[in-house]
């Protein structure tokens, strides 16, 4: 499995960056570049379900593997959502 790691230095307090990234009112401002009308639904629980959706309700099913506000948030992608159905097992996933 390939692991991707990205790092960007931002001159702002950690709490402000966290809020901009994960606040439901600002999330779409930075994700619109890959999926217009994108949204994220989560229970904010480690091991719970998180959904990354496009404007048509398709997207990814994930779980939070690790969370230490406001410094660390690690998602594990489990599968996809197509036409309102979770797909966690197909070869495409």
PDB file of N, CA, C and O in Angstrom:
ATOM      1  N   UNK A   1       0.837  -1.169   0.000  1.00  0.00           N
ATOM      2  CA  UNK A   1       0.000   0.000   0.000  1.00  0.00           C
ATOM      3  C   UNK A   1       0.887   1.238   0.000  1.00  0.00           C
ATOM      4  O   UNK A   1       1.890   1.301   0.710  1.00  0.00           O
ATOM      5  N   UNK A   2       0.505   2.210  -0.798  1.00  0.00           N
ATOM      6  CA  UNK A   2       1.252   3.457  -0.890  1.00  0.00           C
ATOM      7  C   UNK A   2       0.704   4.448   0.136  1.00  0.00           C
ATOM      8  O   UNK A   2      -0.505   4.672   0.199  1.00  0.00           O
ATOM      9  N   UNK A   3       1.581   5.037   0.932  1.00  0.00           N
ATOM     10  CA  UNK A   3       1.194   6.085   1.876  1.00  0.00           C
ATOM     11  C   UNK A   3       1.574   7.433   1.295  1.00  0.00           C
ATOM     12  O   UNK A   3       2.697   7.629   0.831  1.00  0.00           O
ATOM     13  N   UNK A   4       0.637   8.350   1.323  1.00  0.00           N
ATOM     14  CA  UNK A   4       0.897   9.699   0.852  1.00  0.00           C
ATOM     15  C   UNK A   4       0.962  10.625   2.060  1.00  0.00           C
ATOM     16  O   UNK A   4       0.099  10.573   2.936  1.00  0.00           O
ATOM     17  N   UNK A   5       1.974  11.463   2.104  1.00  0.00           N
ATOM     18  CA  UNK A   5       2.144  12.410   3.199  1.00  0.00           C
ATOM     19  C   UNK A   5       2.321  13.796   2.601  1.00  0.00           C
ATOM     20  O   UNK A   5       3.163  14.009   1.728  1.00  0.00           O
ATOM     21  N   UNK A   6       1.518  14.732   3.081  1.00  0.00           N
ATOM     22  CA  UNK A   6       1.593  16.111   2.606  1.00  0.00           C
ATOM     23  C   UNK A   6       1.862  17.009   3.798  1.00  0.00           C
ATOM     24  O   UNK A   6       1.366  16.759   4.896  1.00  0.00           O
ATOM     25  N   UNK A   7       2.645  18.052   3.583  1.00  0.00           N
ATOM     26  CA  UNK A   7       2.961  18.982   4.653  1.00  0.00           C
ATOM     27  C   UNK A   7       3.007  20.390   4.079  1.00  0.00           C
ATOM     28  O   UNK A   7       3.646  20.635   3.055  1.00  0.00           O
ATOM     29  N   UNK A   8       2.320  21.319   4.753  1.00  0.00           N
ATOM     30  CA  UNK A   8       2.290  22.715   4.354  1.00  0.00           C
ATOM     31  C   UNK A   8       2.423  23.546   5.622  1.00  0.00           C
ATOM     32  O   UNK A   8       1.746  23.277   6.614  1.00  0.00           O
ATOM     33  N   UNK A   9       3.284  24.548   5.598  1.00  0.00           N
ATOM     34  CA  UNK A   9       3.435  25.431   6.748  1.00  0.00           C
ATOM     35  C   UNK A   9       2.555  26.660   6.544  1.00  0.00           C
ATOM     36  O   UNK A   9       2.635  27.330   5.514  1.00  0.00           O
ATOM     37  N   UNK A  10       1.709  26.949   7.545  1.00  0.00           N
ATOM     38  CA  UNK A  10       0.765  28.061   7.479  1.00  0.00           C
ATOM     39  C   UNK A  10       1.029  28.980   8.662  1.00  0.00           C
ATOM     40  O   UNK A  10       1.123  28.522   9.801  1.00  0.00           O
ATOM     41  N   UNK A  11       1.148  30.257   8.397  1.00  0.00           N
ATOM     42  CA  UNK A  11       1.435  31.242   9.450  1.00  0.00           C
ATOM     43  C   UNK A  11       0.134  31.685  10.114  1.00  0.00           C
ATOM     44  O   UNK A  11      -0.370  32.777   9.852  1.00  0.00           O
ATOM     45  N   UNK A  12      -0.407  30.814  10.986  1.00  0.00           N
ATOM     46  CA  UNK A  12      -1.650  31.103  11.717  1.00  0.00           C
ATOM     47  C   UNK A  12      -1.702  30.169  12.933  1.00  0.00           C
ATOM     48  O   UNK A  12      -1.038  29.132  12.945  1.00  0.00           O
ATOM     49  N   UNK A  13      -2.474  30.525  13.937  1.00  0.00           N
ATOM     50  CA  UNK A  13      -2.625  29.627  15.087  1.00  0.00           C
ATOM     51  C   UNK A  13      -3.262  28.296  14.668  1.00  0.00           C
ATOM     52  O   UNK A  13      -4.120  28.265  13.786  1.00  0.00           O
ATOM     53  N   UNK A  14      -2.843  27.215  15.296  1.00  0.00           N
ATOM     54  CA  UNK A  14      -3.353  25.879  14.967  1.00  0.00           C
ATOM     55  C   UNK A  14      -4.873  25.809  15.054  1.00  0.00           C
ATOM     56  O   UNK A  14      -5.525  25.207  14.201  1.00  0.00           O
ATOM     57  N   UNK A  15      -5.425  26.421  16.080  1.00  0.00           N
ATOM     58  CA  UNK A  15      -6.871  26.377  16.284  1.00  0.00           C
ATOM     59  C   UNK A  15      -7.627  27.007  15.108  1.00  0.00           C
ATOM     60  O   UNK A  15      -8.674  26.507  14.698  1.00  0.00           O
ATOM     61  N   UNK A  16      -7.093  28.098  14.577  1.00  0.00           N
ATOM     62  CA  UNK A  16      -7.744  28.768  13.447  1.00  0.00           C
ATOM     63  C   UNK A  16      -7.677  27.897  12.199  1.00  0.00           C
ATOM     64  O   UNK A  16      -8.664  27.783  11.472  1.00  0.00           O
ATOM     65  N   UNK A  17      -6.527  27.281  11.941  1.00  0.00           N
ATOM     66  CA  UNK A  17      -6.380  26.401  10.774  1.00  0.00           C
ATOM     67  C   UNK A  17      -7.336  25.209  10.898  1.00  0.00           C
ATOM     68  O   UNK A  17      -8.017  24.859   9.934  1.00  0.00           O
ATOM     69  N   UNK A  18      -7.387  24.594  12.067  1.00  0.00           N
ATOM     70  CA  UNK A  18      -8.286  23.456  12.303  1.00  0.00           C
ATOM     71  C   UNK A  18      -9.730  23.864  11.999  1.00  0.00           C
ATOM     72  O   UNK A  18     -10.456  23.152  11.305  1.00  0.00           O
ATOM     73  N   UNK A  19     -10.130  25.019  12.531  1.00  0.00           N
ATOM     74  CA  UNK A  19     -11.510  25.476  12.347  1.00  0.00           C
ATOM     75  C   UNK A  19     -11.826  25.720  10.874  1.00  0.00           C
ATOM     76  O   UNK A  19     -12.903  25.347  10.409  1.00  0.00           O
ATOM     77  N   UNK A  20     -10.913  26.336  10.139  1.00  0.00           N
ATOM     78  CA  UNK A  20     -11.128  26.594   8.713  1.00  0.00           C
ATOM     79  C   UNK A  20     -11.243  25.274   7.935  1.00  0.00           C
ATOM     80  O   UNK A  20     -12.101  25.136   7.063  1.00  0.00           O
ATOM     81  N   UNK A  21     -10.379  24.314   8.255  1.00  0.00           N
ATOM     82  CA  UNK A  21     -10.395  23.038   7.536  1.00  0.00           C
ATOM     83  C   UNK A  21     -11.648  22.230   7.810  1.00  0.00           C
ATOM     84  O   UNK A  21     -12.206  21.648   6.880  1.00  0.00           O
ATOM     85  N   UNK A  22     -12.111  22.172   9.046  1.00  0.00           N
ATOM     86  CA  UNK A  22     -13.131  21.196   9.422  1.00  0.00           C
ATOM     87  C   UNK A  22     -14.483  21.787   9.812  1.00  0.00           C
ATOM     88  O   UNK A  22     -15.410  21.028  10.094  1.00  0.00           O
ATOM     89  N   UNK A  23     -14.630  23.099   9.838  1.00  0.00           N
ATOM     90  CA  UNK A  23     -15.907  23.724  10.129  1.00  0.00           C
ATOM     91  C   UNK A  23     -16.840  23.520   8.938  1.00  0.00           C
ATOM     92  O   UNK A  23     -16.438  23.724   7.793  1.00  0.00           O
ATOM     93  N   UNK A  24     -18.066  23.123   9.201  1.00  0.00           N
ATOM     94  CA  UNK A  24     -18.995  22.831   8.099  1.00  0.00           C
ATOM     95  C   UNK A  24     -19.278  24.056   7.227  1.00  0.00           C
ATOM     96  O   UNK A  24     -19.655  23.907   6.064  1.00  0.00           O
ATOM     97  N   UNK A  25     -19.105  25.254   7.764  1.00  0.00           N
ATOM     98  CA  UNK A  25     -19.353  26.466   6.990  1.00  0.00           C
ATOM     99  C   UNK A  25     -18.173  26.859   6.093  1.00  0.00           C
ATOM    100  O   UNK A  25     -18.363  27.606   5.133  1.00  0.00           O
ATOM    101  N   UNK A  26     -16.964  26.375   6.382  1.00  0.00           N
ATOM    102  CA  UNK A  26     -15.786  26.752   5.597  1.00  0.00           C
ATOM    103  C   UNK A  26     -15.165  25.582   4.833  1.00  0.00           C
ATOM    104  O   UNK A  26     -14.323  25.796   3.961  1.00  0.00           O
ATOM    105  N   UNK A  27     -15.563  24.364   5.143  1.00  0.00           N
ATOM    106  CA  UNK A  27     -15.004  23.171   4.509  1.00  0.00           C
ATOM    107  C   UNK A  27     -15.083  23.260   2.982  1.00  0.00           C
ATOM    108  O   UNK A  27     -14.110  22.962   2.290  1.00  0.00           O
ATOM    109  N   UNK A  28     -16.238  23.670   2.461  1.00  0.00           N
ATOM    110  CA  UNK A  28     -16.430  23.715   1.009  1.00  0.00           C
ATOM    111  C   UNK A  28     -15.543  24.741   0.320  1.00  0.00           C
ATOM    112  O   UNK A  28     -15.234  24.589  -0.861  1.00  0.00           O
ATOM    113  N   UNK A  29     -15.128  25.778   1.032  1.00  0.00           N
ATOM    114  CA  UNK A  29     -14.301  26.824   0.407  1.00  0.00           C
ATOM    115  C   UNK A  29     -12.982  26.267  -0.105  1.00  0.00           C
ATOM    116  O   UNK A  29     -12.497  26.707  -1.147  1.00  0.00           O
ATOM    117  N   UNK A  30     -12.392  25.316   0.598  1.00  0.00           N
ATOM    118  CA  UNK A  30     -11.109  24.782   0.136  1.00  0.00           C
ATOM    119  C   UNK A  30     -11.258  23.466  -0.611  1.00  0.00           C
ATOM    120  O   UNK A  30     -10.344  23.084  -1.342  1.00  0.00           O
ATOM    121  N   UNK A  31     -12.378  22.755  -0.455  1.00  0.00           N
ATOM    122  CA  UNK A  31     -12.552  21.490  -1.177  1.00  0.00           C
ATOM    123  C   UNK A  31     -13.231  21.662  -2.531  1.00  0.00           C
ATOM    124  O   UNK A  31     -13.255  20.727  -3.332  1.00  0.00           O
ATOM    125  N   UNK A  32     -13.778  22.830  -2.793  1.00  0.00           N
ATOM    126  CA  UNK A  32     -14.485  23.039  -4.060  1.00  0.00           C
ATOM    127  C   UNK A  32     -13.576  22.859  -5.275  1.00  0.00           C
ATOM    128  O   UNK A  32     -14.062  22.653  -6.388  1.00  0.00           O
ATOM    129  N   UNK A  33     -12.265  22.935  -5.070  1.00  0.00           N
ATOM    130  CA  UNK A  33     -11.337  22.783  -6.182  1.00  0.00           C
ATOM    131  C   UNK A  33     -11.262  21.339  -6.676  1.00  0.00           C
ATOM    132  O   UNK A  33     -10.935  21.110  -7.841  1.00  0.00           O
ATOM    133  N   UNK A  34     -11.559  20.360  -5.815  1.00  0.00           N
ATOM    134  CA  UNK A  34     -11.611  18.980  -6.304  1.00  0.00           C
ATOM    135  C   UNK A  34     -13.027  18.481  -6.455  1.00  0.00           C
ATOM    136  O   UNK A  34     -13.261  17.559  -7.237  1.00  0.00           O
ATOM    137  N   UNK A  35     -13.992  19.051  -5.736  1.00  0.00           N
ATOM    138  CA  UNK A  35     -15.382  18.614  -5.862  1.00  0.00           C
ATOM    139  C   UNK A  35     -16.308  19.768  -5.492  1.00  0.00           C
ATOM    140  O   UNK A  35     -16.562  20.014  -4.313  1.00  0.00           O
ATOM    141  N   UNK A  36     -16.814  20.478  -6.508  1.00  0.00           N
ATOM    142  CA  UNK A  36     -17.760  21.559  -6.210  1.00  0.00           C
ATOM    143  C   UNK A  36     -18.935  21.018  -5.383  1.00  0.00           C
ATOM    144  O   UNK A  36     -19.390  19.895  -5.603  1.00  0.00           O
ATOM    145  N   UNK A  37     -19.409  21.805  -4.454  1.00  0.00           N
ATOM    146  CA  UNK A  37     -20.524  21.420  -3.569  1.00  0.00           C
ATOM    147  C   UNK A  37     -20.176  20.229  -2.677  1.00  0.00           C
ATOM    148  O   UNK A  37     -21.066  19.487  -2.262  1.00  0.00           O
ATOM    149  N   UNK A  38     -18.906  20.045  -2.383  1.00  0.00           N
ATOM    150  CA  UNK A  38     -18.511  18.927  -1.529  1.00  0.00           C
ATOM    151  C   UNK A  38     -18.913  19.195  -0.085  1.00  0.00           C
ATOM    152  O   UNK A  38     -19.090  20.337   0.340  1.00  0.00           O
ATOM    153  N   UNK A  39     -19.049  18.102   0.647  1.00  0.00           N
ATOM    154  CA  UNK A  39     -19.380  18.202   2.069  1.00  0.00           C
ATOM    155  C   UNK A  39     -18.749  17.032   2.808  1.00  0.00           C
ATOM    156  O   UNK A  39     -18.320  16.047   2.206  1.00  0.00           O
ATOM    157  N   UNK A  40     -18.706  17.164   4.118  1.00  0.00           N
ATOM    158  CA  UNK A  40     -18.195  16.097   4.970  1.00  0.00           C
ATOM    159  C   UNK A  40     -19.194  15.903   6.097  1.00  0.00           C
ATOM    160  O   UNK A  40     -19.630  16.867   6.727  1.00  0.00           O
ATOM    161  N   UNK A  41     -19.553  14.649   6.348  1.00  0.00           N
ATOM    162  CA  UNK A  41     -20.402  14.308   7.493  1.00  0.00           C
ATOM    163  C   UNK A  41     -19.621  13.357   8.373  1.00  0.00           C
ATOM    164  O   UNK A  41     -19.073  12.368   7.885  1.00  0.00           O
ATOM    165  N   UNK A  42     -19.565  13.639   9.653  1.00  0.00           N
ATOM    166  CA  UNK A  42     -18.815  12.786  10.568  1.00  0.00           C
ATOM    167  C   UNK A  42     -19.420  12.855  11.955  1.00  0.00           C
ATOM    168  O   UNK A  42     -20.095  13.823  12.303  1.00  0.00           O
ATOM    169  N   UNK A  43     -19.174  11.821  12.744  1.00  0.00           N
ATOM    170  CA  UNK A  43     -19.583  11.839  14.145  1.00  0.00           C
ATOM    171  C   UNK A  43     -18.428  12.304  15.048  1.00  0.00           C
ATOM    172  O   UNK A  43     -18.578  12.393  16.266  1.00  0.00           O
ATOM    173  N   UNK A  44     -17.276  12.597  14.431  1.00  0.00           N
ATOM    174  CA  UNK A  44     -16.071  13.048  15.124  1.00  0.00           C
ATOM    175  C   UNK A  44     -15.594  12.051  16.178  1.00  0.00           C
ATOM    176  O   UNK A  44     -15.008  12.442  17.188  1.00  0.00           O
ATOM    177  N   UNK A  45     -15.848  10.760  15.941  1.00  0.00           N
ATOM    178  CA  UNK A  45     -15.393   9.715  16.845  1.00  0.00           C
ATOM    179  C   UNK A  45     -14.316   8.872  16.168  1.00  0.00           C
ATOM    180  O   UNK A  45     -14.461   8.500  15.003  1.00  0.00           O
ATOM    181  N   UNK A  46     -13.249   8.570  16.883  1.00  0.00           N
ATOM    182  CA  UNK A  46     -12.247   7.641  16.366  1.00  0.00           C
ATOM    183  C   UNK A  46     -12.944   6.304  16.166  1.00  0.00           C
ATOM    184  O   UNK A  46     -13.580   5.785  17.083  1.00  0.00           O
ATOM    185  N   UNK A  47     -12.822   5.752  14.976  1.00  0.00           N
ATOM    186  CA  UNK A  47     -13.481   4.497  14.637  1.00  0.00           C
ATOM    187  C   UNK A  47     -14.886   4.662  14.095  1.00  0.00           C
ATOM    188  O   UNK A  47     -15.481   3.688  13.634  1.00  0.00           O
ATOM    189  N   UNK A  48     -15.430   5.865  14.137  1.00  0.00           N
ATOM    190  CA  UNK A  48     -16.768   6.130  13.596  1.00  0.00           C
ATOM    191  C   UNK A  48     -16.698   6.333  12.095  1.00  0.00           C
ATOM    192  O   UNK A  48     -15.625   6.250  11.497  1.00  0.00           O
ATOM    193  N   UNK A  49     -17.833   6.596  11.497  1.00  0.00           N
ATOM    194  CA  UNK A  49     -17.890   6.789  10.047  1.00  0.00           C
ATOM    195  C   UNK A  49     -17.795   8.272   9.698  1.00  0.00           C
ATOM    196  O   UNK A  49     -18.350   9.133  10.380  1.00  0.00           O
ATOM    197  N   UNK A  50     -17.077   8.535   8.617  1.00  0.00           N
ATOM    198  CA  UNK A  50     -16.972   9.872   8.031  1.00  0.00           C
ATOM    199  C   UNK A  50     -17.253   9.736   6.548  1.00  0.00           C
ATOM    200  O   UNK A  50     -16.745   8.827   5.892  1.00  0.00           O
ATOM    201  N   UNK A  51     -18.061  10.639   6.020  1.00  0.00           N
ATOM    202  CA  UNK A  51     -18.431  10.620   4.611  1.00  0.00           C
ATOM    203  C   UNK A  51     -17.938  11.892   3.942  1.00  0.00           C
ATOM    204  O   UNK A  51     -18.240  12.995   4.398  1.00  0.00           O
ATOM    205  N   UNK A  52     -17.190  11.744   2.874  1.00  0.00           N
ATOM    206  CA  UNK A  52     -16.760  12.855   2.028  1.00  0.00           C
ATOM    207  C   UNK A  52     -17.585  12.760   0.754  1.00  0.00           C
ATOM    208  O   UNK A  52     -17.435  11.810  -0.014  1.00  0.00           O
ATOM    209  N   UNK A  53     -18.459  13.742   0.523  1.00  0.00           N
ATOM    210  CA  UNK A  53     -19.432  13.639  -0.561  1.00  0.00           C
ATOM    211  C   UNK A  53     -19.323  14.789  -1.540  1.00  0.00           C
ATOM    212  O   UNK A  53     -18.964  15.907  -1.170  1.00  0.00           O
ATOM    213  N   UNK A  54     -19.643  14.498  -2.806  1.00  0.00           N
ATOM    214  CA  UNK A  54     -19.742  15.565  -3.797  1.00  0.00           C
ATOM    215  C   UNK A  54     -21.174  16.094  -3.788  1.00  0.00           C
ATOM    216  O   UNK A  54     -21.987  15.656  -2.973  1.00  0.00           O
ATOM    217  N   UNK A  55     -21.486  17.008  -4.664  1.00  0.00           N
ATOM    218  CA  UNK A  55     -22.811  17.611  -4.694  1.00  0.00           C
ATOM    219  C   UNK A  55     -23.929  16.656  -5.061  1.00  0.00           C
ATOM    220  O   UNK A  55     -25.103  16.970  -4.860  1.00  0.00           O
ATOM    221  N   UNK A  56     -23.582  15.491  -5.599  1.00  0.00           N
ATOM    222  CA  UNK A  56     -24.588  14.494  -5.976  1.00  0.00           C
ATOM    223  C   UNK A  56     -24.709  13.370  -4.958  1.00  0.00           C
ATOM    224  O   UNK A  56     -25.466  12.424  -5.175  1.00  0.00           O
ATOM    225  N   UNK A  57     -23.972  13.457  -3.844  1.00  0.00           N
ATOM    226  CA  UNK A  57     -24.056  12.431  -2.803  1.00  0.00           C
ATOM    227  C   UNK A  57     -23.138  11.250  -3.016  1.00  0.00           C
ATOM    228  O   UNK A  57     -23.244  10.255  -2.299  1.00  0.00           O
ATOM    229  N   UNK A  58     -22.232  11.331  -3.988  1.00  0.00           N
ATOM    230  CA  UNK A  58     -21.246  10.273  -4.217  1.00  0.00           C
ATOM    231  C   UNK A  58     -19.943  10.680  -3.542  1.00  0.00           C
ATOM    232  O   UNK A  58     -19.685  11.867  -3.348  1.00  0.00           O
ATOM    233  N   UNK A  59     -19.120   9.694  -3.184  1.00  0.00           N
ATOM    234  CA  UNK A  59     -17.853  10.058  -2.573  1.00  0.00           C
ATOM    235  C   UNK A  59     -17.178   8.901  -1.871  1.00  0.00           C
ATOM    236  O   UNK A  59     -17.193   7.769  -2.356  1.00  0.00           O
ATOM    237  N   UNK A  60     -16.582   9.194  -0.722  1.00  0.00           N
ATOM    238  CA  UNK A  60     -15.773   8.219   0.010  1.00  0.00           C
ATOM    239  C   UNK A  60     -16.334   7.983   1.405  1.00  0.00           C
ATOM    240  O   UNK A  60     -16.890   8.884   2.033  1.00  0.00           O
ATOM    241  N   UNK A  61     -16.172   6.744   1.873  1.00  0.00           N
ATOM    242  CA  UNK A  61     -16.473   6.368   3.252  1.00  0.00           C
ATOM    243  C   UNK A  61     -15.136   6.200   3.950  1.00  0.00           C
ATOM    244  O   UNK A  61     -14.248   5.506   3.455  1.00  0.00           O
ATOM    245  N   UNK A  62     -14.999   6.834   5.096  1.00  0.00           N
ATOM    246  CA  UNK A  62     -13.742   6.782   5.841  1.00  0.00           C
ATOM    247  C   UNK A  62     -14.027   6.595   7.316  1.00  0.00           C
ATOM    248  O   UNK A  62     -15.176   6.596   7.757  1.00  0.00           O
ATOM    249  N   UNK A  63     -12.952   6.435   8.066  1.00  0.00           N
ATOM    250  CA  UNK A  63     -13.039   6.434   9.515  1.00  0.00           C
ATOM    251  C   UNK A  63     -11.910   7.303  10.053  1.00  0.00           C
ATOM    252  O   UNK A  63     -10.878   7.460   9.402  1.00  0.00           O
ATOM    253  N   UNK A  64     -12.102   7.852  11.212  1.00  0.00           N
ATOM    254  CA  UNK A  64     -11.034   8.617  11.851  1.00  0.00           C
ATOM    255  C   UNK A  64     -10.159   7.624  12.605  1.00  0.00           C
ATOM    256  O   UNK A  64     -10.621   6.943  13.520  1.00  0.00           O
ATOM    257  N   UNK A  65      -8.900   7.550  12.213  1.00  0.00           N
ATOM    258  CA  UNK A  65      -7.951   6.642  12.874  1.00  0.00           C
ATOM    259  C   UNK A  65      -7.322   7.292  14.098  1.00  0.00           C
ATOM    260  O   UNK A  65      -7.079   6.634  15.110  1.00  0.00           O
ATOM    261  N   UNK A  66      -7.062   8.588  13.994  1.00  0.00           N
ATOM    262  CA  UNK A  66      -6.426   9.296  15.113  1.00  0.00           C
ATOM    263  C   UNK A  66      -6.851  10.758  15.063  1.00  0.00           C
ATOM    264  O   UNK A  66      -6.906  11.364  13.994  1.00  0.00           O
ATOM    265  N   UNK A  67      -7.152  11.319  16.242  1.00  0.00           N
ATOM    266  CA  UNK A  67      -7.517  12.728  16.294  1.00  0.00           C
ATOM    267  C   UNK A  67      -6.995  13.326  17.600  1.00  0.00           C
ATOM    268  O   UNK A  67      -7.298  12.857  18.697  1.00  0.00           O
ATOM    269  N   UNK A  68      -6.200  14.375  17.434  1.00  0.00           N
ATOM    270  CA  UNK A  68      -5.704  15.162  18.570  1.00  0.00           C
ATOM    271  C   UNK A  68      -5.877  16.619  18.187  1.00  0.00           C
ATOM    272  O   UNK A  68      -4.982  17.234  17.608  1.00  0.00           O
ATOM    273  N   UNK A  69      -7.047  17.167  18.521  1.00  0.00           N
ATOM    274  CA  UNK A  69      -7.326  18.567  18.191  1.00  0.00           C
ATOM    275  C   UNK A  69      -6.314  19.464  18.847  1.00  0.00           C
ATOM    276  O   UNK A  69      -5.946  19.200  19.992  1.00  0.00           O
ATOM    277  N   UNK A  70      -5.853  20.476  18.222  1.00  0.00           N
ATOM    278  CA  UNK A  70      -6.026  20.898  16.842  1.00  0.00           C
ATOM    279  C   UNK A  70      -4.820  20.548  15.976  1.00  0.00           C
ATOM    280  O   UNK A  70      -4.494  21.281  15.043  1.00  0.00           O
ATOM    281  N   UNK A  71      -4.156  19.434  16.278  1.00  0.00           N
ATOM    282  CA  UNK A  71      -2.902  19.128  15.588  1.00  0.00           C
ATOM    283  C   UNK A  71      -2.961  17.956  14.628  1.00  0.00           C
ATOM    284  O   UNK A  71      -2.340  18.004  13.566  1.00  0.00           O
ATOM    285  N   UNK A  72      -3.688  16.912  14.971  1.00  0.00           N
ATOM    286  CA  UNK A  72      -3.633  15.687  14.173  1.00  0.00           C
ATOM    287  C   UNK A  72      -5.045  15.203  13.858  1.00  0.00           C
ATOM    288  O   UNK A  72      -5.906  15.135  14.735  1.00  0.00           O
ATOM    289  N   UNK A  73      -5.263  14.867  12.589  1.00  0.00           N
ATOM    290  CA  UNK A  73      -6.500  14.224  12.158  1.00  0.00           C
ATOM    291  C   UNK A  73      -6.127  13.277  11.029  1.00  0.00           C
ATOM    292  O   UNK A  73      -5.779  13.711   9.932  1.00  0.00           O
ATOM    293  N   UNK A  74      -6.202  11.987  11.303  1.00  0.00           N
ATOM    294  CA  UNK A  74      -5.813  10.973  10.328  1.00  0.00           C
ATOM    295  C   UNK A  74      -7.038  10.157   9.956  1.00  0.00           C
ATOM    296  O   UNK A  74      -7.686   9.562  10.817  1.00  0.00           O
ATOM    297  N   UNK A  75      -7.353  10.133   8.655  1.00  0.00           N
ATOM    298  CA  UNK A  75      -8.471   9.361   8.139  1.00  0.00           C
ATOM    299  C   UNK A  75      -7.966   8.096   7.472  1.00  0.00           C
ATOM    300  O   UNK A  75      -6.894   8.090   6.868  1.00  0.00           O
ATOM    301  N   UNK A  76      -8.724   7.044   7.578  1.00  0.00           N
ATOM    302  CA  UNK A  76      -8.489   5.819   6.813  1.00  0.00           C
ATOM    303  C   UNK A  76      -9.690   5.662   5.886  1.00  0.00           C
ATOM    304  O   UNK A  76     -10.831   5.590   6.343  1.00  0.00           O
ATOM    305  N   UNK A  77      -9.429   5.609   4.596  1.00  0.00           N
ATOM    306  CA  UNK A  77     -10.510   5.486   3.624  1.00  0.00           C
ATOM    307  C   UNK A  77     -10.893   4.018   3.485  1.00  0.00           C
ATOM    308  O   UNK A  77     -10.047   3.158   3.244  1.00  0.00           O
ATOM    309  N   UNK A  78     -12.187   3.753   3.642  1.00  0.00           N
ATOM    310  CA  UNK A  78     -12.702   2.388   3.666  1.00  0.00           C
ATOM    311  C   UNK A  78     -13.360   1.966   2.363  1.00  0.00           C
ATOM    312  O   UNK A  78     -13.350   0.787   2.010  1.00  0.00           O
ATOM    313  N   UNK A  79     -13.931   2.930   1.649  1.00  0.00           N
ATOM    314  CA  UNK A  79     -14.659   2.572   0.449  1.00  0.00           C
ATOM    315  C   UNK A  79     -15.265   3.787  -0.220  1.00  0.00           C
ATOM    316  O   UNK A  79     -14.838   4.921  -0.003  1.00  0.00           O
ATOM    317  N   UNK A  80     -16.278   3.521  -1.046  1.00  0.00           N
ATOM    318  CA  UNK A  80     -16.896   4.582  -1.839  1.00  0.00           C
ATOM    319  C   UNK A  80     -18.406   4.573  -1.632  1.00  0.00           C
ATOM    320  O   UNK A  80     -18.990   3.595  -1.166  1.00  0.00           O
ATOM    321  N   UNK A  81     -19.008   5.685  -1.993  1.00  0.00           N
ATOM    322  CA  UNK A  81     -20.465   5.785  -2.037  1.00  0.00           C
ATOM    323  C   UNK A  81     -20.832   6.127  -3.472  1.00  0.00           C
ATOM    324  O   UNK A  81     -20.353   7.112  -4.034  1.00  0.00           O
ATOM    325  N   UNK A  82     -21.689   5.297  -4.053  1.00  0.00           N
ATOM    326  CA  UNK A  82     -22.197   5.530  -5.410  1.00  0.00           C
ATOM    327  C   UNK A  82     -23.695   5.331  -5.381  1.00  0.00           C
ATOM    328  O   UNK A  82     -24.202   4.318  -4.898  1.00  0.00           O
ATOM    329  N   UNK A  83     -24.389   6.322  -5.910  1.00  0.00           N
ATOM    330  CA  UNK A  83     -25.852   6.270  -5.975  1.00  0.00           C
ATOM    331  C   UNK A  83     -26.457   5.963  -4.613  1.00  0.00           C
ATOM    332  O   UNK A  83     -27.427   5.212  -4.510  1.00  0.00           O
ATOM    333  N   UNK A  84     -25.879   6.549  -3.572  1.00  0.00           N
ATOM    334  CA  UNK A  84     -26.414   6.403  -2.223  1.00  0.00           C
ATOM    335  C   UNK A  84     -26.065   5.118  -1.502  1.00  0.00           C
ATOM    336  O   UNK A  84     -26.536   4.893  -0.387  1.00  0.00           O
ATOM    337  N   UNK A  85     -25.246   4.266  -2.114  1.00  0.00           N
ATOM    338  CA  UNK A  85     -24.901   2.979  -1.499  1.00  0.00           C
ATOM    339  C   UNK A  85     -23.418   2.909  -1.169  1.00  0.00           C
ATOM    340  O   UNK A  85     -22.570   3.285  -1.977  1.00  0.00           O
ATOM    341  N   UNK A  86     -23.118   2.420   0.036  1.00  0.00           N
ATOM    342  CA  UNK A  86     -21.721   2.221   0.445  1.00  0.00           C
ATOM    343  C   UNK A  86     -21.156   0.982  -0.235  1.00  0.00           C
ATOM    344  O   UNK A  86     -21.809  -0.061  -0.286  1.00  0.00           O
ATOM    345  N   UNK A  87     -19.956   1.100  -0.750  1.00  0.00           N
ATOM    346  CA  UNK A  87     -19.234  -0.016  -1.351  1.00  0.00           C
ATOM    347  C   UNK A  87     -17.905  -0.129  -0.617  1.00  0.00           C
ATOM    348  O   UNK A  87     -16.999   0.680  -0.815  1.00  0.00           O
ATOM    349  N   UNK A  88     -17.806  -1.144   0.230  1.00  0.00           N
ATOM    350  CA  UNK A  88     -16.586  -1.336   1.024  1.00  0.00           C
ATOM    351  C   UNK A  88     -15.787  -2.553   0.560  1.00  0.00           C
ATOM    352  O   UNK A  88     -14.719  -2.829   1.105  1.00  0.00           O
ATOM    353  N   UNK A  89     -16.291  -3.290  -0.445  1.00  0.00           N
ATOM    354  CA  UNK A  89     -15.668  -4.574  -0.768  1.00  0.00           C
ATOM    355  C   UNK A  89     -15.339  -4.810  -2.238  1.00  0.00           C
ATOM    356  O   UNK A  89     -14.598  -5.746  -2.537  1.00  0.00           O
ATOM    357  N   UNK A  90     -15.840  -4.026  -3.149  1.00  0.00           N
ATOM    358  CA  UNK A  90     -15.621  -4.342  -4.566  1.00  0.00           C
ATOM    359  C   UNK A  90     -14.151  -4.193  -4.941  1.00  0.00           C
ATOM    360  O   UNK A  90     -13.369  -3.587  -4.210  1.00  0.00           O
ATOM    361  N   UNK A  91     -13.793  -4.749  -6.081  1.00  0.00           N
ATOM    362  CA  UNK A  91     -12.423  -4.651  -6.576  1.00  0.00           C
ATOM    363  C   UNK A  91     -12.042  -3.194  -6.855  1.00  0.00           C
ATOM    364  O   UNK A  91     -10.883  -2.810  -6.697  1.00  0.00           O
ATOM    365  N   UNK A  92     -13.012  -2.396  -7.265  1.00  0.00           N
ATOM    366  CA  UNK A  92     -12.769  -0.972  -7.561  1.00  0.00           C
ATOM    367  C   UNK A  92     -12.314  -0.215  -6.321  1.00  0.00           C
ATOM    368  O   UNK A  92     -11.487   0.692  -6.410  1.00  0.00           O
ATOM    369  N   UNK A  93     -12.851  -0.587  -5.170  1.00  0.00           N
ATOM    370  CA  UNK A  93     -12.469   0.067  -3.917  1.00  0.00           C
ATOM    371  C   UNK A  93     -11.023  -0.231  -3.628  1.00  0.00           C
ATOM    372  O   UNK A  93     -10.490   0.224  -2.616  1.00  0.00           O
TER     373      UNK A  93
END
